[in-house]
Amino acid sequence: MKGNRLIAACAVLLSFCFFAVPRPKTAFAATEAKGECVVEATSRRILHEKDATRRLPMASTTKILTASVILEDCDLEETVVIPKEAEGEEGSSVYLKAGDEYSVRDLLYGLMLRSGNDCAVSLAIHHSGSVERFAEVMTVRAAMMGAENSSFKNPHGLPDGGHYTTARDLALVAAHALGNETFREIVSCKFYEPRGWKNKNKMLWQYEGATGVKTGFTVNAGRCLVTSAEREGMRLVCVVLGCPEMYERTAELLDGAYEAYSMIPLCDASAPWEGFAIKYGFAYPLKKTELRALRFADELLSPLPDRSGALAGQMKIYLENSLIFSQNLYIM
C-alpha cells in the first residue's frame, strides 16, 4: 500500500511535467536582490533563498503586516475618523484630511493599492491609540507568524533604524496574510471603484497568475517587492528586498520555482488511509527527484480499539528524515 501511494504521487507529478503549459522566460538575468526568498504558501516550504536571514529595511512592504493585523482585529465597516497625525504624512499618500471619516475597508484599499502612509497611520491609531503601540503589536504578531528576526517601529515602512525584517520573515508574514480571504481580495484588486484607486503593483498586469501583494521603495531600502502567484494549484510567495530590477528578478524566481516544483497530493481526506479514516488532506511542493525520498509511516495503538471513530494512532509522512506532515488515524 505504501508503494502504491508513491506510484500515485509519481503519476500526479508526471502529469504536471508533461501537460503543463510552457512558461515564458525572462529576456535577461536580472540583478539579484540583497535578500530574496520564495516559499510555497500553504506548506511554508522554502523553495529558494539567498541572504534570506539578512536584516534589511523593507519600505512599504511593511504594510502587509499592517493590513493583516487590522483584518484580524477590526471590523471592515467600522468608521475611522482621520486623526491629525495622519494628515500630511510624508511619502506616498491618498491625501486624507483630519476629521474626515472613512471605513476600515476603504483605508485598507488605500493602504495596499495606493500605499497610503496616511492610511497606515490612521489605521494604527484606530487600532491601538498610537503608532508606537501599534508597532509593538506588529512585532509580537509577526513573531507569531514565524518572523523571528524582525522589528517594526511604524505601520508604513518609512526609515527607522530599528525597523527591519528579513526576506524569509517577510515571506512567512505574507503567506500568513494570504490565508485571509479578504486580504487576498484586496491585494489582487486592480482598481477600487468606490474611491477611484488603481493598484500600483505592476505584477498584476505583467505576470501570469500574479495575485498581489505589495511594492515598496525608499532610498534606504531600495526597491522591494512581495509577490504572490498561483499556477496549477500551487500558490507561491516571492520576496525581493533591495532589488534594482525587482519585477524582472521576481519573474525569474517564480518561473524557476514553478519549473522545479509541482504541488503533489499525498493524502486525501475522502479516502481511507491503510483502512483508517483521516480528517485532512495534504499536498506538498516536490521536485521529481524527491519522490523517491518520500517515506510513509503509521504508528498504531496496541491493541486497536474496536469502536468506530476511536483514535487508532497516527500517520506520518517524511521527506528523507524530515517529518513534513502527520495526523490522527481513526477506526472506520
C-alpha positions as CSV (number, residue, x, y, z in Angstrom):
1,M,0.0,0.0,0.0
2,K,2.8,2.4,0.8
3,G,4.4,1.6,-2.6
4,N,1.0,2.3,-4.2
5,R,0.9,5.7,-2.6
6,L,4.4,6.5,-4.0
7,I,3.3,5.3,-7.5
8,A,0.2,7.5,-7.3
9,A,2.3,10.5,-6.4
10,C,4.7,9.8,-9.3
11,A,1.8,9.6,-11.7
12,V,0.5,13.0,-10.5
13,L,3.9,14.6,-10.9
14,L,4.4,13.2,-14.4
15,S,1.0,14.6,-15.4
16,F,2.3,18.0,-14.3
17,C,5.5,17.6,-16.2
18,F,4.1,16.5,-19.5
19,F,1.0,18.6,-19.7
20,A,2.0,21.9,-18.0
21,V,1.7,25.0,-20.2
22,P,5.2,26.3,-21.2
23,R,6.1,29.4,-19.3
24,P,7.7,32.4,-20.9
25,K,11.3,33.1,-20.0
26,T,12.6,36.5,-18.9
27,A,14.7,38.2,-21.5
28,F,17.8,38.5,-19.4
29,A,19.3,37.7,-16.0
30,A,18.1,40.4,-13.6
31,T,20.3,41.7,-10.8
32,E,19.9,39.6,-7.6
33,A,18.4,41.2,-4.5
34,K,20.1,41.9,-1.2
35,G,17.8,39.4,0.2
36,E,15.3,37.0,-1.5
37,C,13.1,34.1,-0.7
38,V,10.4,32.0,-2.4
39,V,8.0,30.0,-0.2
40,E,5.0,27.8,-1.0
41,A,2.2,29.5,0.9
42,T,0.3,26.6,2.4
43,S,3.1,24.3,3.5
44,R,5.5,27.2,4.1
45,R,8.2,25.2,2.4
46,I,11.1,27.4,1.3
47,L,11.9,26.7,-2.4
48,H,14.6,29.3,-2.9
49,E,16.5,31.7,-0.7
50,K,19.6,33.9,-0.9
51,D,20.7,36.0,2.1
52,A,17.2,35.4,3.3
53,T,18.1,35.9,7.0
54,R,19.9,39.2,6.4
55,R,18.3,42.1,8.3
56,L,17.1,44.7,5.8
57,P,14.8,47.7,5.6
58,M,11.6,46.8,3.7
59,A,9.9,50.1,2.9
60,S,6.2,49.8,2.2
61,T,6.1,46.0,2.1
62,T,5.7,46.7,5.9
63,K,2.0,47.3,5.1
64,I,1.4,43.6,4.5
65,L,1.7,43.1,8.2
66,T,-0.3,46.3,9.0
67,A,-3.2,45.0,6.9
68,S,-3.0,41.5,8.4
69,V,-3.3,42.9,12.0
70,I,-6.1,45.2,11.1
71,L,-8.1,42.4,9.3
72,E,-7.7,40.1,12.2
73,D,-8.7,42.6,14.9
74,C,-11.1,45.2,13.3
75,D,-14.5,45.2,11.6
76,L,-14.2,46.3,8.0
77,E,-17.3,48.5,8.3
78,E,-16.0,50.4,11.4
79,T,-15.8,54.2,10.9
80,V,-12.4,55.7,11.2
81,V,-12.1,59.5,12.0
82,I,-8.9,60.6,10.4
83,P,-6.5,61.8,13.1
84,K,-4.4,64.9,12.8
85,E,-1.3,62.8,12.9
86,A,-2.2,61.2,9.6
87,E,-2.8,64.3,7.6
88,G,0.2,65.3,5.6
89,E,2.2,62.1,6.5
90,E,5.3,62.1,4.3
91,G,5.8,59.8,1.4
92,S,3.0,58.1,-0.6
93,S,-0.5,59.3,0.3
94,V,-4.1,59.3,-0.6
95,Y,-4.4,62.9,0.9
96,L,-6.6,62.2,3.9
97,K,-7.8,65.2,5.8
98,A,-8.1,65.3,9.6
99,G,-11.7,64.9,10.8
100,D,-12.8,63.1,7.6
101,E,-14.5,59.7,8.0
102,Y,-13.6,56.5,6.1
103,S,-14.4,52.9,6.7
104,V,-11.6,50.4,7.7
105,R,-12.3,48.8,4.4
106,D,-11.6,52.0,2.4
107,L,-8.4,52.6,4.3
108,L,-7.1,49.1,3.7
109,Y,-7.6,49.5,0.0
110,G,-5.8,52.9,0.2
111,L,-3.0,51.2,2.2
112,M,-2.5,48.3,-0.2
113,L,-3.3,49.7,-3.6
114,R,-2.0,53.2,-3.3
115,S,0.5,52.6,-0.5
116,G,-1.0,55.4,1.6
117,N,1.2,56.2,4.6
118,D,-1.7,58.4,5.9
119,C,-3.9,55.3,5.7
120,A,-1.3,53.3,7.7
121,V,-1.2,56.0,10.5
122,S,-5.0,56.3,10.6
123,L,-5.4,52.5,10.9
124,A,-2.7,52.2,13.5
125,I,-4.2,54.9,15.7
126,H,-7.7,53.5,15.3
127,H,-6.4,50.0,16.4
128,S,-4.0,50.9,19.2
129,G,-4.4,54.6,20.1
130,S,-0.9,55.4,18.8
131,V,1.6,54.4,16.2
132,E,4.1,53.3,18.8
133,R,1.7,50.9,20.5
134,F,0.6,49.5,17.1
135,A,4.2,48.9,16.2
136,E,4.6,46.8,19.4
137,V,1.6,44.8,18.3
138,M,3.1,44.3,14.9
139,T,6.4,42.9,16.2
140,V,4.6,40.4,18.5
141,R,2.1,39.4,15.8
142,A,4.9,38.9,13.3
143,A,6.8,36.6,15.7
144,M,3.6,34.5,16.0
145,M,3.7,34.2,12.2
146,G,7.2,32.8,12.2
147,A,9.1,36.1,11.7
148,E,11.8,35.6,14.3
149,N,14.3,38.2,13.1
150,S,12.1,41.3,12.6
151,S,11.4,44.5,14.4
152,F,8.7,47.0,13.5
153,K,8.6,50.7,14.5
154,N,5.9,52.0,12.3
155,P,3.0,50.8,10.2
156,H,4.2,52.2,6.8
157,G,7.9,51.4,6.4
158,L,9.4,54.9,6.4
159,P,13.1,54.8,7.5
160,D,13.8,54.0,11.1
161,G,17.0,52.3,12.4
162,G,15.0,49.8,14.4
163,H,12.6,48.9,11.6
164,Y,13.8,45.8,9.7
165,T,12.9,42.3,8.6
166,T,14.4,39.5,6.5
167,A,13.3,38.1,3.2
168,R,12.4,34.8,4.9
169,D,10.4,36.5,7.7
170,L,8.5,38.7,5.2
171,A,7.7,35.7,3.1
172,L,6.2,34.0,6.1
173,V,4.2,37.1,7.1
174,A,2.8,37.4,3.6
175,A,2.0,33.7,3.5
176,H,0.0,34.1,6.7
177,A,-1.8,37.2,5.5
178,L,-2.8,35.4,2.3
179,G,-4.7,32.9,4.4
180,N,-7.3,35.6,4.9
181,E,-9.8,35.7,2.0
182,T,-10.4,39.5,2.4
183,F,-6.7,40.2,2.3
184,R,-6.5,38.2,-1.0
185,E,-9.4,40.2,-2.4
186,I,-7.7,43.5,-1.6
187,V,-4.2,42.8,-2.8
188,S,-5.5,41.2,-6.1
189,C,-7.8,44.2,-6.8
190,K,-6.5,46.2,-9.8
191,F,-8.9,49.1,-9.4
192,Y,-11.0,50.1,-6.3
193,E,-14.0,51.8,-7.9
194,P,-15.6,53.4,-4.7
195,R,-12.5,55.6,-4.3
196,G,-11.1,55.5,-7.9
197,W,-7.8,54.0,-6.7
198,K,-5.6,51.9,-9.1
199,N,-3.2,49.3,-7.8
200,K,0.5,50.3,-8.1
201,N,1.6,46.7,-8.3
202,K,2.6,46.1,-11.9
203,M,3.0,42.3,-11.4
204,L,-0.8,42.0,-11.5
205,W,-0.6,43.0,-15.2
206,Q,2.8,41.6,-16.1
207,Y,3.0,38.1,-14.6
208,E,0.6,35.3,-15.4
209,G,-1.0,34.0,-12.3
210,A,0.0,37.0,-10.1
211,T,-2.4,37.7,-7.3
212,G,-0.7,40.6,-5.3
213,V,1.0,41.6,-2.8
214,K,2.9,44.8,-2.3
215,T,5.6,47.1,-3.6
216,G,8.0,49.3,-1.6
217,F,10.7,51.9,-2.1
218,T,12.8,54.2,0.0
219,V,16.3,55.5,-0.7
220,N,17.4,53.4,2.3
221,A,15.6,50.2,1.4
222,G,15.9,50.4,-2.3
223,R,13.3,48.6,-4.4
224,C,11.3,45.9,-2.6
225,L,8.6,43.7,-3.8
226,V,6.5,40.9,-2.3
227,T,4.5,38.9,-4.9
228,S,2.0,36.1,-4.7
229,A,1.2,34.0,-7.7
230,E,-0.9,30.9,-8.3
231,R,-0.5,28.3,-11.0
232,E,-1.6,24.7,-11.3
233,G,-2.8,24.6,-7.7
234,M,0.4,26.0,-6.2
235,R,0.5,29.4,-4.5
236,L,3.9,30.9,-4.2
237,V,5.2,34.0,-2.3
238,C,8.3,35.7,-3.6
239,V,10.2,38.4,-1.7
240,V,13.0,40.5,-3.1
241,L,14.5,43.3,-0.9
242,G,16.9,45.9,-2.2
243,C,16.5,44.8,-5.8
244,P,17.0,47.4,-8.6
245,E,15.1,45.2,-11.1
246,M,12.5,43.9,-8.7
247,Y,9.9,42.9,-11.3
248,E,12.3,41.1,-13.5
249,R,14.0,39.3,-10.7
250,T,10.7,38.3,-9.2
251,A,9.6,36.8,-12.5
252,E,12.8,34.8,-12.8
253,L,12.5,33.4,-9.3
254,L,8.8,32.5,-9.7
255,D,9.4,30.9,-13.1
256,G,12.3,28.9,-11.6
257,A,10.2,27.6,-8.7
258,Y,7.2,26.7,-10.9
259,E,9.6,24.8,-13.3
260,A,11.3,22.9,-10.5
261,Y,8.4,22.1,-8.2
262,S,4.8,20.7,-8.5
263,M,2.2,20.5,-5.8
264,I,1.7,16.8,-5.2
265,P,-1.3,15.5,-3.2
266,L,0.0,12.9,-0.7
267,C,-3.2,12.0,1.2
268,D,-7.0,12.6,0.6
269,A,-9.4,13.2,3.5
270,S,-12.2,11.5,1.4
271,A,-10.2,8.3,1.0
272,P,-9.2,5.7,3.7
273,W,-5.5,5.6,4.8
274,E,-4.5,2.0,5.2
275,G,-8.0,1.2,6.2
276,F,-8.4,4.0,8.7
277,A,-10.3,7.3,8.4
278,I,-8.4,10.6,8.3
279,K,-9.7,14.2,8.6
280,Y,-7.3,16.2,6.5
281,G,-5.8,16.0,3.0
282,F,-2.3,17.1,2.4
283,A,-0.3,18.3,-0.6
284,Y,3.3,19.3,-0.8
285,P,5.6,21.0,-3.3
286,L,8.1,18.5,-4.6
287,K,10.7,18.1,-7.3
288,K,10.6,14.9,-9.4
289,T,13.9,13.8,-7.9
290,E,12.4,14.0,-4.4
291,L,9.6,11.4,-4.9
292,R,12.0,8.6,-4.0
293,A,12.8,10.3,-0.8
294,L,9.2,10.2,0.5
295,R,8.5,7.8,3.3
296,F,5.2,6.9,4.8
297,A,4.8,5.5,8.4
298,D,1.9,4.5,10.6
299,E,2.1,4.4,14.4
300,L,-0.9,2.4,15.7
301,L,-2.2,1.8,19.2
302,S,-1.9,-1.7,20.6
303,P,-4.4,-3.1,21.0
304,L,-6.5,-1.3,18.5
305,P,-9.9,-0.1,19.8
306,D,-13.0,-1.7,18.3
307,R,-15.2,1.3,18.4
308,S,-16.0,3.3,15.2
309,G,-14.5,6.8,15.3
310,A,-12.0,5.9,18.1
311,L,-8.4,7.1,17.8
312,A,-6.3,4.4,16.2
313,G,-2.9,6.1,16.1
314,Q,-1.1,8.5,13.7
315,M,0.1,8.5,10.1
316,K,3.3,10.3,9.2
317,I,4.9,11.5,6.0
318,Y,8.6,12.1,5.8
319,L,10.8,13.7,3.2
320,E,14.1,11.9,3.7
321,N,14.5,12.2,7.5
322,S,12.3,15.3,7.9
323,L,8.7,15.0,9.1
324,I,6.5,17.1,6.8
325,F,3.1,16.0,7.9
326,S,1.2,13.9,10.5
327,Q,-2.3,13.5,11.6
328,N,-4.5,11.1,13.6
329,L,-6.0,7.9,12.3
330,Y,-9.5,6.8,13.3
331,I,-11.3,3.4,13.3
332,M,-13.8,3.4,10.4
